[in-house]
Structure formats: C-alpha cells, structure tokens
Amino acid sequence: MRLAKKKIPKGHLLLALSFMAVSFCSLIIISTARMGRMNQLSQNGLYSGHQRDFSITDAAREDLWQDIIPQLKDRHKDFTIYVPIEDPNIIIKGICTVGRPESPPMLQGTYFDPASSWTSHPSAVIGKEYSQDITQRGGKPYYTYGGIEFEVLGIMGTKEESRINHMVVTDFQSATAITGINTSYVLDAQKESSLLEVGQDLSSCFPFPANVVILLEQGMEPSLLARMLSGNTIMNTMYALILICFSLSTILVTLIWFRFRRQLFYAWELCGYKSYWKHLETSKAYFQVAGIGFAAGLLLAAAVSRLASDIQIMLTDILLSLAVTIGLGVAILAISKKLSSADKY
C-alpha cells in the first residue's frame, strides 16, 4: 500500500488502526470516569457520599479547635472537617483537611491542602460565578465576605452549569470565626473506616462542658448481588471488557506484523545482528507506528468530544491515556515476541 507516493510496510496500517482504537477507547473511558467523579462530587456538595453531620454545643472557649485539630492530625491521616456557614444567598463552607481530599475541577489556581486549610491567613477557593467579585490588591486576588478579605487560592468550576460554580470554600479558622465554635459541622474521609475512627476520637477530645453530638453507626453493607448489579460495577466491567477486547485484537495484529517481518529478521541473523540491536530496532519501528495510532485516536476522540458535550477531554486525560497506551504497548510487544518467536528468524 502507498500513501503520498510512499510505500507503507506491510502490517503498519493494521497496527496503527489497532492502537488508534486502544488509545481512543482508553481516552474516552478515562475522561468519562473523571466526569462521573466530578458530577458526583458536585451533586454531593464536595462531600464523598458517606460523610457524617455533627454539632458542638456548650463549648466554653471559641479557640478550642486550636487544641483539638493538632491532636487529630497527630492521630489520623485521612479526614476533612467542614463547617457550613448559613447564608440564603450563597453556598459557603470552611474546610480543614488532612491527607488528600477529592479536589473539585479547578479553572485557575489550586485547591486547599492541609497547610492552606488550617491557617490564620484568610484564604478561599471560589466558584467561577463569583470570579467577577475578585479585587486585586498588592498583585494578589481577594474576595470579600462578611467583612473579611480572603486571598483567593483558586477558582473552581465546570463549563456546564453545576453547584460547584456557585460555591465558596474558605479556610477553617476564618469560617469558625464567623459561625462560632458552637455550630454544625460535617466530618468526611475517603474511607468510611477512617471516618468512624476520627469520629470516635473527636468525641473524646473535647473537654467538659463541651458536648459533641455525632451519629457513627456504620451503614448496612449491600449484598454481593447488589454490588455486582450496581450501575458503577456494570459500567466499570463494560469499560474493562472493551479495553481487554481491543488489547487482544492488538496482540493478534502484532503477531501479523511480526509475520510480515520474518524475512527482515532472517536477514539480520545472516548479517550477525546482536539480539540487543534486533530488539531495539523492532521496538523503535513498533512504537513509531503505535505513536501514529495514538495521535489518530487522540484526534478522533477530540472530534467526538466536540460532537458530544458530555465528553470533555483534559490534558490529564491525555497524559493518563498515553501512559495506558505505552504500558499496553510494552506488554503486547513482549507477549507477541514470545508467541511469534520472532528472534529465531
């Protein structure tokens, strides 16, 4: 076959098409999974879904959290405490986090980490709907709420309409300065087991007469059948099966690609090529074709994302898809070499 008056080696087109399918499939799966997580995060108001509400009453000191938070940080490595601020006009809450909470989609800047969430310097991450309220002072962006000027760490949000666009998250100390210590909170963690441990410890940390009211009963575990038939499990299984099918077809195509090169491998043997150079030249030609296939898959995915508004491809999706494609390519090449015994020819 010829393309632009150049002869394409046998098997190259099939191999490029196979990797185009693999890269397209992995890119769509990764971007769809990310969008699903972001939608769930938005619907849950930045919570994980197994959070626990709790409240503090009768605390005598407003600065009691200054003693409690360091104790909790020393004993636990995964938890986040939110303090919702009651306001009919805006969804706003403070955050103190330890570990790596699920970060909302960021349009600019960064989200809170353990250092920036527990600080005496008023800081905020605002939804994109409030970006017009930012003022510049001393070369830094600020957002004013309740008479407090918060330095803006970042702007969060999505292109489409979502709750995240209309939310503001502040550092914990600034939020409790507004609400007072005797108020309602939300305890969250990536794992429910970690959440229960922190919740039990939280109740014992506050000295009398402070009272912590929190419900720590563990939810009922769904049955095995219910877990297998859940929407997430079915979708994840479908994604895995699709990727496996394309990978197996790529192994078959790679075997055909090796078969077309038997004479070349035999010529290398006659010329006394060392095994190292044979593997290097084979890998070079293989991954050049795979790279063309990945680029074609990327262009196809970009075209599909323009037609389907539900699919949005980001740079992180592309990099992760590239890593998946390279990993599969290395595995497929190694498996195919063993199956074809190419270096015998």
Summary of the structure (lengths in Angstrom):
residues: 345
radius of gyration: 27.4
end to end distance: 24.5
largest distance: 89.1
contacts: 1020
relative contact order: 0.18
helix: 54%
strand: 19%
